[in-house]
Amino acid sequence: MTIDFKHRQYAHCESGAIASLLQHRGVEISEALAFGIGGGLFFGYLPFIKLNQLPLITYRKGPGDIFKSATKRLGVGVERFRFRSPEKAMAALDRALDQGIPVGVQTSVYWLPYLPPALRFHFNAHNLVVYGKQGDDYLVSDPVMDEAVLCPAADLQRARFAEGDLAPKGRMYYLGGIPEQLEMKPAVVKGINEVCRSMVRNPIPLLGVKGIRRLARVIEGWPQKLGQRKSLQHLGHVIRMQEEIGTGGGGFRFMYSAFLQEAAGITGDARFAELAVRMTDGGDRWREFALLGARVCKRRPGTENAFPQLANLLRDCADHEEQVFRDLARVLR
């Protein structure tokens, strides 16, 4: 069974899966537009939630939430499933494929054999699209790969039922009904409103720009509180969450900038394009933080006492984004 499905490479797995599935159904939508309509941009420093025994730092909404918000705002129907039994989950996948339906699934990166070993780690919220089967192998359109790949059934099953944080539990989904005319402008406005609320009007001090400032204070105190070895371990975790899991902090800012460029065309308001330039500048600031953080982790000369500098770079990111999102909110008034 093979569905006529066009593979495309994207920057991020979930927004890429949304764009791929919609494009398969004839909807012309970019990954950036799907990400923005889904209100994907976010920041959270959540020390009470552990990922590989280290505090969770997220630069995007929770797994599945971008897909849920984007399809809801576009009025697109979605069928979602979770399973307790791996056998029932694989059988349900086969039935959908037999009906000519490409299926999105949530998986663990670690158990996908087509990924290079250096990129396989225990992260259970990786989205991909399955669009066919050849013998015991599934045809997979993984948004982060440059070409479609084959994945053995046993490996895909294991990836769908990996244990640990964010366990996928066989989660799969596919599109249902699609309106004849998609209302893009209201969807764009709702997506922007959500991000403005979460970034600058969030009362919780661990979220949005407040969360960035909280992380800055925490990082500044790591050398005294944790010692050198643990400080470098925690900093390496921050950088990995920013640059390797999904598109990370800077990459998500660049994607959001591309979304704002499209928003300017959809709404006819050139101010969105001006704010897109400023959002790109914000992405550059996050990358500057990541570059210095990587040099500190590698113990490059001159970085022995760089934790206060790292904290100040984060404060600069927070100040910049607070002003951008407040100005963005004013455009919507």
Solvent accessible surface area in square Angstrom, and as a share of the most:
residue,aa,sasa,rsa
1,M,92,0.41
2,T,90,0.52
3,I,18,0.09
4,D,138,0.71
5,F,17,0.07
6,K,136,0.57
7,H,36,0.16
8,R,75,0.27
9,Q,100,0.45
10,Y,31,0.12
11,A,57,0.44
12,H,3,0.01
13,C,7,0.04
14,E,1,0.00
15,S,0,0.00
16,G,0,0.00
17,A,0,0.00
18,I,1,0.00
19,A,0,0.00
20,S,2,0.02
21,L,3,0.02
22,L,0,0.00
23,Q,31,0.14
24,H,61,0.27
25,R,108,0.39
26,G,60,0.58
27,V,15,0.09
28,E,149,0.67
29,I,7,0.03
30,S,42,0.27
31,E,19,0.09
32,A,11,0.08
33,L,8,0.04
34,A,0,0.00
35,F,0,0.00
36,G,0,0.00
37,I,0,0.00
38,G,0,0.00
39,G,1,0.01
40,G,0,0.00
41,L,0,0.00
42,F,34,0.14
43,F,0,0.00
44,G,0,0.00
45,Y,13,0.05
46,L,28,0.14
47,P,43,0.27
48,F,139,0.58
49,I,76,0.39
50,K,100,0.42
51,L,8,0.04
52,N,69,0.35
53,Q,154,0.69
54,L,21,0.11
55,P,14,0.09
56,L,29,0.14
57,I,2,0.01
58,T,23,0.13
59,Y,5,0.02
60,R,30,0.11
61,K,26,0.11
62,G,32,0.31
63,P,51,0.32
64,G,5,0.05
65,D,53,0.27
66,I,0,0.00
67,F,1,0.00
68,K,103,0.44
69,S,20,0.13
70,A,0,0.00
71,T,2,0.01
72,K,164,0.69
73,R,56,0.20
74,L,7,0.03
75,G,46,0.44
76,V,10,0.06
77,G,30,0.29
78,V,28,0.16
79,E,82,0.37
80,R,100,0.36
81,F,71,0.29
82,R,140,0.51
83,F,37,0.15
84,R,241,0.88
85,S,30,0.19
86,P,40,0.25
87,E,117,0.52
88,K,138,0.59
89,A,0,0.00
90,M,18,0.08
91,A,43,0.33
92,A,10,0.07
93,L,0,0.00
94,D,32,0.17
95,R,137,0.50
96,A,5,0.04
97,L,4,0.02
98,D,97,0.50
99,Q,129,0.57
100,G,40,0.38
101,I,43,0.22
102,P,11,0.07
103,V,0,0.00
104,G,0,0.00
105,V,0,0.00
106,Q,8,0.04
107,T,0,0.00
108,S,0,0.00
109,V,12,0.07
110,Y,74,0.28
111,W,64,0.23
112,L,0,0.00
113,P,53,0.33
114,Y,38,0.14
115,L,11,0.05
116,P,65,0.41
117,P,114,0.72
118,A,95,0.73
119,L,98,0.49
120,R,73,0.27
121,F,28,0.12
122,H,99,0.44
123,F,29,0.12
124,N,8,0.04
125,A,2,0.02
126,H,12,0.05
127,N,1,0.01
128,L,0,0.00
129,V,0,0.00
130,V,0,0.00
131,Y,21,0.08
132,G,0,0.00
133,K,41,0.17
134,Q,96,0.43
135,G,67,0.65
136,D,112,0.58
137,D,44,0.23
138,Y,2,0.01
139,L,18,0.09
140,V,0,0.00
141,S,2,0.01
142,D,0,0.00
143,P,1,0.01
144,V,54,0.31
145,M,36,0.16
146,D,102,0.53
147,E,119,0.53
148,A,39,0.30
149,V,26,0.15
150,L,82,0.41
151,C,0,0.00
152,P,53,0.33
153,A,27,0.21
154,A,80,0.62
155,D,42,0.22
156,L,0,0.00
157,Q,59,0.26
158,R,139,0.51
159,A,0,0.00
160,R,0,0.00
161,F,44,0.18
162,A,10,0.07
163,E,159,0.71
164,G,56,0.54
165,D,67,0.35
166,L,75,0.37
167,A,28,0.21
168,P,0,0.00
169,K,119,0.50
170,G,0,0.00
171,R,17,0.06
172,M,4,0.02
173,Y,1,0.00
174,Y,36,0.14
175,L,15,0.08
176,G,23,0.22
177,G,51,0.49
178,I,42,0.22
179,P,52,0.33
180,E,185,0.83
181,Q,136,0.60
182,L,27,0.13
183,E,107,0.48
184,M,41,0.18
185,K,104,0.44
186,P,64,0.40
187,A,1,0.01
188,V,0,0.00
189,V,44,0.25
190,K,114,0.48
191,G,0,0.00
192,I,0,0.00
193,N,47,0.24
194,E,33,0.15
195,V,0,0.00
196,C,0,0.00
197,R,116,0.42
198,S,19,0.12
199,M,2,0.01
200,V,12,0.07
201,R,117,0.43
202,N,25,0.13
203,P,111,0.70
204,I,86,0.44
205,P,65,0.41
206,L,26,0.13
207,L,25,0.12
208,G,0,0.00
209,V,5,0.03
210,K,91,0.38
211,G,0,0.00
212,I,0,0.00
213,R,66,0.24
214,R,73,0.27
215,L,0,0.00
216,A,0,0.00
217,R,128,0.47
218,V,41,0.24
219,I,0,0.00
220,E,63,0.28
221,G,29,0.28
222,W,13,0.04
223,P,45,0.28
224,Q,152,0.68
225,K,166,0.70
226,L,46,0.23
227,G,31,0.30
228,Q,120,0.53
229,R,165,0.60
230,K,92,0.39
231,S,1,0.01
232,L,24,0.12
233,Q,93,0.41
234,H,30,0.13
235,L,0,0.00
236,G,27,0.26
237,H,18,0.08
238,V,1,0.00
239,I,20,0.10
240,R,83,0.30
241,M,14,0.06
242,Q,0,0.00
243,E,54,0.24
244,E,101,0.45
245,I,22,0.11
246,G,35,0.34
247,T,18,0.10
248,G,1,0.01
249,G,0,0.00
250,G,0,0.00
251,G,10,0.10
252,F,2,0.01
253,R,0,0.00
254,F,62,0.26
255,M,17,0.08
256,Y,0,0.00
257,S,8,0.05
258,A,45,0.35
259,F,0,0.00
260,L,0,0.00
261,Q,91,0.40
262,E,59,0.27
263,A,0,0.00
264,A,15,0.11
265,G,66,0.63
266,I,58,0.29
267,T,25,0.14
268,G,67,0.64
269,D,32,0.17
270,A,72,0.56
271,R,117,0.43
272,F,5,0.02
273,A,31,0.24
274,E,111,0.50
275,L,7,0.03
276,A,1,0.00
277,V,99,0.57
278,R,81,0.30
279,M,1,0.00
280,T,52,0.30
281,D,54,0.28
282,G,1,0.01
283,G,0,0.00
284,D,74,0.38
285,R,66,0.24
286,W,1,0.00
287,R,94,0.34
288,E,94,0.42
289,F,0,0.00
290,A,6,0.05
291,L,116,0.58
292,L,19,0.09
293,G,0,0.00
294,A,32,0.25
295,R,92,0.34
296,V,6,0.03
297,C,40,0.24
298,K,124,0.53
299,R,151,0.55
300,R,109,0.40
301,P,111,0.70
302,G,71,0.68
303,T,5,0.03
304,E,128,0.58
305,N,136,0.69
306,A,5,0.04
307,F,13,0.06
308,P,64,0.40
309,Q,101,0.45
310,L,0,0.00
311,A,0,0.00
312,N,86,0.44
313,L,28,0.14
314,L,0,0.00
315,R,70,0.26
316,D,55,0.28
317,C,1,0.01
318,A,0,0.00
319,D,77,0.40
320,H,26,0.11
321,E,1,0.00
322,E,40,0.18
323,Q,87,0.39
324,V,1,0.00
325,F,0,0.00
326,R,95,0.35
327,D,28,0.14
328,L,0,0.00
329,A,10,0.08
330,R,111,0.40
331,V,18,0.11
332,L,41,0.21
333,R,215,0.78
